[in-house]
Amino acid sequence: MSQRTLRTLLVCCVWAVSAAPTLSQTCLPYDPDPRKEPYEYFSDADLTQADALVVRKDWLVPGLDGIRMPVVPWMFFQPPTNPPTSVCSDYDYFGQPTPNPQTGPTGALGSGALVGADLILTAGHLFDPPDGCENISFIFGYGNFTPDQWQLTCDPLDPHDCWVTVPAADVYSCVDAHVVHNAHADWAVATLDREVEGRTPLAILREPPSPSAGSDVTIVGHPNRIPMKVEHVEVTTQCTSVTCSTFGTTGHVLKGNSGSMLVDNVTRKVIGVVVGGGGPLTVGCAPFDDCKRENFTVPGSASSTPAWLAAAYIPEP
C-alpha cells in the first residue's frame, strides 16, 4: 500500500468514526491510478513518440509563440449526466490540462498513432459529423513532458481562460481519411498535410491472430483528454481470423481513449485501436468531499478493432 493511500485511508477512517452517529458512508481509500505517465513505463520513446492527440481544428488558435489550445485543469469526470461529476483533489493527475471544458464544445476528440510517414491510425467514430477530416488536427508530444512543456497559462483577469502553447511544428491537419464505422468495425486511417518530422512510424499487426488470452499488451492514449497515459493490460479475448472485428483486454479507458494504440509488448507492433470500454465510478468521500473516483478495485475493460483491418491503407514499413 502506498504512503498516499495509507494516509488517505487513515484520514478517512478518522472522519468516518467521528461521523458514525449521523452518517453511514465510509470514506474509500484511493488506490493508485494504474495508468502511468509514459516515462514511468518506458526508458525510451519508441512507442509514445508516435502518439497523437486528435482535436478539432477550429479549437486551435494560432499565436506568435505557437498555437494555443484552450484547456482547463482536469477536475471532472465526464459521465452521461449533467452536471459533470467532480474528482477528489488527491486523485492522480488532478489539475493536468484537458481540452474539454465543462461548457462549450469539446476540443479534444481522442487519440491516434503514427503508422506511416504521413498516416494516423485511429478510431472511425471520431470522424462522425460534424467532425469530418476537414475539421480535424493531430498534435504530437502531448504528454512527453519536459520542463516547462504543457504548462497551463491563464489570463490573470479571467481564471477560466486558460491554454497550453503547442509548437506549430507538432500540429498536423487531416487532408484525407478512409473511415470505417459500422456495427462490425471502427477504425480510420487519416492522411496528414505533410510528413511527420522527427518521429518514427510504428509497425502494425497485418494479419491474425492477435496475442492469445492472458498476453500482456499496452494501451497508450489520453483518458479524459489529459496528457498521454500508458497502462499495461491483459488480453481477455483473442481474434484468430481476418473477419474478426473486435477483441478485448482489461484496462481503464474513458472518453479520449478512443483511437488509442494497443501494442503487443513482445513484438512492439500496434495490434489494435481502442474503440470502447470504461469503468464504473464509485463514491469517494461524499458527502465529506462531495467528489468521486474511478473504482480501480473492479477490473476495467477495453474493446479494440484489429489493426489488420486497416492494413490495405497502411504501406509496409
C-alpha positions as CSV (number, residue, x, y, z in Angstrom):
1,M,0.0,0.0,0.0
2,S,1.4,3.4,-1.0
3,Q,2.1,6.1,1.6
4,R,-0.6,8.3,0.0
5,T,-3.1,5.5,0.1
6,L,-2.4,4.8,3.7
7,R,-2.5,8.4,4.6
8,T,-5.9,8.9,2.9
9,L,-7.2,5.7,4.5
10,L,-6.2,6.9,8.0
11,V,-7.7,10.4,7.5
12,C,-10.9,8.9,6.0
13,C,-11.2,6.4,8.8
14,V,-10.9,9.1,11.5
15,W,-13.6,11.1,9.8
16,A,-15.8,8.0,9.4
17,V,-15.6,7.2,13.0
18,S,-16.3,10.7,14.2
19,A,-19.3,10.9,11.8
20,A,-20.6,7.5,12.6
21,P,-23.5,8.7,14.8
22,T,-25.1,10.6,11.9
23,L,-23.7,9.2,8.6
24,S,-23.4,5.6,7.3
25,Q,-21.0,6.4,4.4
26,T,-17.4,5.1,4.6
27,C,-14.7,7.1,3.0
28,L,-13.0,4.9,0.4
29,P,-9.2,4.8,0.2
30,Y,-7.6,5.8,-3.1
31,D,-5.9,3.0,-5.0
32,P,-3.1,4.4,-7.2
33,D,-4.2,5.0,-10.8
34,P,-3.0,2.1,-12.9
35,R,-2.5,4.4,-15.8
36,K,1.0,5.9,-15.6
37,E,3.0,8.7,-17.2
38,P,4.9,7.5,-20.2
39,Y,8.3,7.8,-18.6
40,E,7.2,5.5,-15.7
41,Y,6.8,2.6,-18.2
42,F,9.4,3.3,-20.9
43,S,13.0,4.2,-20.8
44,D,12.8,5.2,-24.4
45,A,10.1,6.8,-26.5
46,D,9.8,4.2,-29.2
47,L,6.0,3.9,-28.7
48,T,5.0,7.2,-27.1
49,Q,6.7,9.4,-29.7
50,A,4.2,8.1,-32.2
51,D,1.1,9.1,-30.1
52,A,-1.1,11.9,-31.3
53,L,-4.0,13.8,-29.6
54,V,-6.9,14.1,-32.0
55,V,-8.5,17.6,-31.8
56,R,-10.9,19.9,-33.7
57,K,-9.0,22.2,-35.9
58,D,-11.3,25.1,-35.1
59,W,-10.3,24.6,-31.4
60,L,-6.8,25.8,-32.0
61,V,-5.8,29.4,-32.0
62,P,-2.6,30.5,-33.9
63,G,-0.4,32.9,-32.0
64,L,3.0,34.5,-32.2
65,D,4.6,32.0,-29.8
66,G,3.0,28.9,-31.3
67,I,-0.6,27.5,-31.4
68,R,-2.8,27.9,-28.3
69,M,-5.1,25.1,-27.3
70,P,-7.7,26.2,-24.8
71,V,-7.7,23.9,-21.7
72,V,-9.0,23.8,-18.2
73,P,-7.5,22.0,-15.2
74,W,-8.9,18.5,-15.2
75,M,-11.2,18.2,-12.2
76,F,-14.3,16.4,-13.5
77,F,-15.2,13.0,-14.9
78,Q,-17.5,13.2,-17.9
79,P,-20.3,10.6,-17.2
80,P,-23.5,10.8,-19.2
81,T,-25.0,13.1,-16.6
82,N,-25.3,16.8,-16.2
83,P,-23.6,18.4,-14.3
84,P,-20.3,16.5,-14.6
85,T,-19.1,14.6,-11.6
86,S,-16.2,16.2,-9.6
87,V,-13.0,14.4,-8.9
88,C,-11.4,14.3,-5.5
89,S,-8.4,16.6,-5.3
90,D,-6.0,13.9,-4.3
91,Y,-6.8,11.9,-7.4
92,D,-3.9,11.1,-9.6
93,Y,-3.4,13.6,-12.4
94,F,-5.9,16.1,-10.9
95,G,-5.3,19.5,-12.4
96,Q,-3.5,18.4,-15.5
97,P,-4.6,20.3,-18.7
98,T,-7.6,19.0,-20.6
99,P,-9.1,20.5,-23.7
100,N,-12.5,19.6,-22.6
101,P,-14.2,22.5,-20.7
102,Q,-17.4,21.8,-18.9
103,T,-19.2,24.3,-21.1
104,G,-18.9,24.8,-24.8
105,P,-17.8,22.4,-27.5
106,T,-15.4,19.6,-26.8
107,G,-12.0,20.5,-28.2
108,A,-10.2,17.1,-28.0
109,L,-11.8,14.0,-29.5
110,G,-9.4,11.1,-28.9
111,S,-6.1,9.5,-29.7
112,G,-4.2,8.2,-32.6
113,A,-0.9,6.5,-33.7
114,L,1.6,7.4,-36.4
115,V,1.8,4.3,-38.7
116,G,3.2,5.9,-41.8
117,A,5.3,8.9,-42.8
118,D,2.0,10.9,-43.1
119,L,-0.6,8.4,-41.8
120,I,-2.5,8.2,-38.5
121,L,-4.4,5.1,-37.3
122,T,-7.3,6.0,-35.1
123,A,-11.0,5.3,-34.3
124,G,-13.5,5.8,-37.1
125,H,-16.2,7.2,-34.9
126,L,-14.0,10.3,-34.2
127,F,-14.8,11.4,-37.8
128,D,-18.6,11.3,-37.3
129,P,-20.3,14.5,-38.3
130,P,-19.6,17.3,-37.6
131,D,-16.0,16.1,-37.1
132,G,-15.1,15.2,-40.7
133,C,-11.5,15.1,-41.9
134,E,-11.5,18.8,-42.8
135,N,-12.1,19.8,-39.2
136,I,-9.6,17.5,-37.5
137,S,-6.0,18.1,-36.5
138,F,-3.4,15.9,-34.8
139,I,-1.0,17.1,-32.0
140,F,2.2,15.2,-31.2
141,G,4.0,15.3,-27.9
142,Y,1.0,16.0,-25.7
143,G,2.4,14.1,-22.7
144,N,6.1,13.7,-23.4
145,F,6.8,16.0,-20.5
146,T,9.9,18.1,-20.3
147,P,10.5,21.2,-18.1
148,D,8.0,24.0,-19.0
149,Q,6.2,21.9,-21.5
150,W,2.4,21.7,-21.5
151,Q,2.1,24.2,-18.6
152,L,-1.3,25.9,-18.1
153,T,-1.3,29.6,-18.6
154,C,-4.4,31.6,-17.5
155,D,-5.5,35.1,-18.1
156,P,-4.9,37.0,-14.8
157,L,-8.2,38.8,-15.4
158,D,-10.1,35.6,-16.2
159,P,-9.0,32.5,-14.4
160,H,-11.3,30.4,-16.6
161,D,-9.5,31.5,-19.8
162,C,-6.5,29.0,-19.8
163,W,-4.4,27.4,-22.5
164,V,-1.3,25.5,-23.4
165,T,1.0,26.6,-26.1
166,V,1.6,23.9,-28.8
167,P,4.7,24.1,-31.1
168,A,3.3,24.7,-34.6
169,A,5.7,22.1,-35.9
170,D,3.8,19.4,-33.8
171,V,0.4,20.2,-35.3
172,Y,-0.8,18.4,-38.4
173,S,-4.0,18.7,-40.4
174,C,-6.1,15.9,-41.9
175,V,-6.4,16.2,-45.6
176,D,-8.0,12.8,-46.4
177,A,-9.3,9.8,-44.4
178,H,-10.6,6.3,-45.0
179,V,-13.2,5.8,-42.3
180,V,-15.0,2.7,-41.3
181,H,-17.6,3.0,-38.6
182,N,-20.3,0.4,-38.5
183,A,-21.7,-2.4,-36.4
184,H,-18.7,-4.6,-37.4
185,A,-15.6,-2.3,-37.2
186,D,-14.5,1.1,-36.1
187,W,-11.2,2.5,-37.5
188,A,-9.8,5.2,-39.7
189,V,-6.5,5.9,-41.5
190,A,-6.0,9.7,-41.9
191,T,-3.6,11.3,-44.3
192,L,-1.8,14.3,-42.9
193,D,-1.0,17.6,-44.7
194,R,2.8,16.7,-44.6
195,E,5.1,14.0,-43.5
196,V,5.8,14.0,-39.8
197,E,9.4,15.1,-38.9
198,G,11.4,13.7,-36.1
199,R,9.1,10.7,-35.3
200,T,9.2,7.1,-36.4
201,P,6.0,5.4,-37.6
202,L,5.1,2.2,-35.8
203,A,4.5,-1.2,-37.5
204,I,1.1,-2.8,-37.3
205,L,0.0,-6.4,-36.9
206,R,-1.0,-7.0,-40.5
207,E,-2.8,-10.4,-40.1
208,P,-4.3,-12.6,-37.4
209,P,-4.1,-14.0,-34.9
210,S,-3.9,-11.3,-32.2
211,P,-2.0,-12.2,-29.0
212,S,-3.7,-15.0,-27.1
213,A,-5.8,-14.5,-24.0
214,G,-3.6,-13.7,-21.0
215,S,-0.9,-11.9,-23.1
216,D,0.5,-8.6,-21.8
217,V,-0.2,-5.6,-24.0
218,T,-0.2,-1.9,-23.6
219,I,-2.7,0.9,-24.1
220,V,-1.2,4.4,-25.0
221,G,-3.7,7.3,-25.1
222,H,-5.5,10.2,-23.5
223,P,-8.1,9.2,-20.9
224,N,-10.3,12.3,-20.3
225,R,-8.1,14.1,-22.8
226,I,-5.4,14.7,-20.3
227,P,-1.8,14.3,-21.3
228,M,-0.7,10.9,-22.6
229,K,-1.0,7.9,-20.2
230,V,0.2,4.3,-20.5
231,E,-1.4,1.2,-19.0
232,H,-0.2,-2.4,-19.1
233,V,-3.2,-4.6,-19.6
234,E,-4.0,-8.2,-20.5
235,V,-5.8,-9.8,-23.4
236,T,-9.2,-11.3,-22.5
237,T,-10.5,-12.4,-25.9
238,Q,-8.5,-13.3,-29.0
239,C,-9.0,-12.7,-32.7
240,T,-8.0,-15.6,-34.9
241,S,-9.5,-14.8,-38.3
242,V,-9.5,-11.9,-40.7
243,T,-13.2,-11.5,-40.2
244,C,-12.9,-10.8,-36.5
245,S,-13.8,-7.2,-35.8
246,T,-13.2,-6.8,-32.1
247,F,-11.1,-8.3,-29.3
248,G,-11.0,-7.4,-25.6
249,T,-8.5,-6.5,-22.9
250,T,-8.5,-5.4,-19.4
251,G,-8.0,-1.6,-19.0
252,H,-9.4,1.6,-17.7
253,V,-10.4,3.7,-20.7
254,L,-12.5,6.9,-20.7
255,K,-13.5,9.5,-23.3
256,G,-10.3,10.5,-25.0
257,N,-9.0,6.9,-25.2
258,S,-10.9,6.3,-28.4
259,G,-8.3,5.7,-31.1
260,S,-5.6,4.8,-28.5
261,M,-3.0,2.3,-29.8
262,L,-3.0,-1.2,-28.3
263,V,0.5,-2.5,-28.6
264,D,2.0,-6.1,-28.2
265,N,4.6,-5.9,-25.6
266,V,6.7,-8.6,-27.3
267,T,6.7,-7.5,-31.0
268,R,6.1,-3.8,-30.2
269,K,3.6,-3.7,-33.1
270,V,0.2,-1.9,-33.0
271,I,-2.3,-4.7,-32.8
272,G,-5.5,-2.7,-32.4
273,V,-7.3,0.6,-32.0
274,V,-9.2,1.1,-28.7
275,V,-12.8,2.0,-29.5
276,G,-14.8,1.4,-26.3
277,G,-14.9,0.2,-22.7
278,G,-14.7,2.0,-19.5
279,G,-15.0,1.5,-15.8
280,P,-17.5,2.4,-13.1
281,L,-17.4,5.4,-10.8
282,T,-17.8,5.0,-7.1
283,V,-18.4,7.4,-4.3
284,G,-15.2,8.7,-2.8
285,C,-15.6,10.6,0.4
286,A,-19.1,12.0,-0.3
287,P,-20.7,13.9,1.3
288,F,-17.5,14.9,3.1
289,D,-15.8,16.0,-0.1
290,D,-18.7,15.6,-2.5
291,C,-16.4,14.0,-5.1
292,K,-15.9,10.7,-6.8
293,R,-13.1,8.4,-8.0
294,E,-12.9,5.6,-10.5
295,N,-13.2,2.2,-9.0
296,F,-9.8,0.5,-9.8
297,T,-10.6,-2.4,-7.5
298,V,-13.1,-3.5,-10.2
299,P,-11.3,-4.6,-13.3
300,G,-12.0,-2.3,-16.3
301,S,-12.3,-3.4,-19.8
302,A,-11.5,-2.2,-23.3
303,S,-12.6,-3.3,-26.7
304,S,-10.3,-2.8,-29.8
305,T,-10.6,-3.1,-33.5
306,P,-7.8,-5.3,-35.0
307,A,-5.1,-3.3,-36.8
308,W,-5.0,-5.7,-39.7
309,L,-8.4,-4.4,-40.9
310,A,-6.6,-1.2,-42.0
311,A,-3.5,-2.9,-43.5
312,A,-4.5,-2.2,-47.1
313,Y,-4.3,1.5,-46.4
314,I,-1.0,1.4,-44.5
315,P,2.1,0.6,-46.6
316,E,4.6,-1.9,-45.2
317,P,7.4,0.0,-43.3
